[in-house]
Amino acid sequence: MFNFINNMNTKHNIRGKTNKNNPTNLNRGTPPPPIQQAKTFALFSQPYLDTYNKCYKNIVVINLQPQGPLYNLVRFTKFPPLTEFKQQGPCSPLKQCGYALMSLGGCNMGSKFGEDLMVVDEVPDLISYLAMNGYSVDTSITKMFNTSEIRFDTNLGNKLICFATYNG
């Protein structure tokens, strides 16, 4: 029994032991290497406080940097707190930044204050853009999560729009 457990520790990098034959093993507490660009990604609606115009709007955010032309519409964005009453804690972390999509409209001139961020009213245009640029909306994964009890970033009020995959 001891040999079995000892072999597990060596093979699976348990208790901080490293496996020299597999350098991709992670020690506990070490974050995984960042994903450069993902083929499949999720799009969400997220409440956003526009501090310049002093209003709330629902913007479109993405969980990972995508492959393909959509990559050029993604901007790493700071998310101002929605309210001063909601405080970050050990069991309720608040997302302070992430990837947001820029508007397809082209009418918004500003980029300094978040005025150029895509709002949910643009989702039909976004779906058309995805279809024209080699992406497919994965309705089966989207439906699976929309009908399940799993919710993402519930502290922010995110709502899943869809999962999509780059086919190019």
GIWO-V203106 format. One line per field, one symbol per residue. phi: phi as a letter, one per 40 degrees, with the letter a starting at -180 (. if undefined). A space follows every 10 residues. Layout:
phi: ???
This chain:
phi: .ccccccccc cbfcggcbbc cbcccbcdgc ccccccabcb abbbcbcbcc cccfabacbb bbcbcccgcc dcccbcbcbc dcacccbcac bacbccaicb cccccgcccc bcbgccccbc ccddccccdc ccbgbbcccc cdcdcccccc bbfcccgcbc cabbbcbc
